[in-house]
């Protein structure tokens, strides 16, 4: 795990702990939640201002099939 990733997860887990009233004994739960949030962030690409979020792994729309070369009659000229 990179230092930046670890630091982000650590800070986020701490923030979650504080948000939940600093409960005792739930460190692993907070850590797992922070890891899941970081993973979700890494799968997205957000704009600088954060208003637009694009999913990196969005399936690409199917491309229309082109007619096969056999379908085109070279003796027919268009235009």
TIKE-818659 format. One line per 2 residues: number of its first residue (from 1); their letters; for each residue x, y, z of C-alpha. Coordinates in steps of 0.2 Angstrom, whole numbers. Each point is the difference from the previous one (the first is absolute). Example, Ala and Ser with C-alpha at 12.3 -4.5 7.8 and 13.67 -1.06 7.14 Angstrom:
1) as) 62,-22,39 | 6,17,-3
//
This chain:
1) xx) 0,0,0 | 7,17,-5
3) xx) 4,13,14 | -13,12,-7
5) xx) -14,-13,-1 | 4,-6,18
7) xx) 0,18,6 | -17,3,-8
9) xx) -7,-16,7 | 6,4,17
11) xx) -7,18,0 | -16,-6,-6
13) xx) -2,-14,13 | 4,13,13
15) xx) -13,11,-7 | -13,-14,0
17) xx) 5,-4,18 | -3,18,5
19) xx) -17,1,-10 | -6,-15,10
21) xx) 4,7,17 | 17,-8,2
23) xx) -6,-17,5 | 12,-12,8
25) xx) 4,-17,-9 | -6,4,-18
27) xx) 17,5,-8 | -1,-15,-12
29) xx) -17,5,-6 | 5,18,-3
31) xx) 16,-5,-9 | -10,-12,-12
33) xx) -13,14,-3 | 14,12,-4
35) xx) 9,-13,-12 | -17,-3,-9
37) xx) -2,19,-2 | 17,2,-7
39) xx) -2,-15,-12 | -16,8,-6
41) xx) 9,17,-3 | 14,-9,-10
43) xx) -14,-7,-11 | -6,17,-4
45) xx) 6,15,-9 | -6,17,7
47) xx) 1,17,-8 | 11,13,10
49) xx) -15,8,8 | -8,-17,4
51) xx) -16,4,-9 | 2,-14,-13
53) xx) 4,-18,4 | 4,-11,-15
55) xx) 2,-19,3 | 17,-6,-7
57) xx) -6,-18,-3 | -17,5,-8
59) xx) -4,-13,-14 | 2,8,-17
61) xx) -15,0,-11 | 0,-12,-14
63) xx) 7,6,-16 | -12,-2,-15
65) xx) 5,-14,-12 | 8,6,-16
67) xx) -6,-9,-16 | 11,-14,-6
69) xx) 11,4,-15 | -11,-13,-10
71) xx) -15,10,2 | 7,15,-9
73) xx) -1,-1,-19 | 16,9,-7
75) xx) -9,3,-17 | -13,11,9
77) xx) 7,18,2 | -8,12,11
79) x) 0,19,-2
//
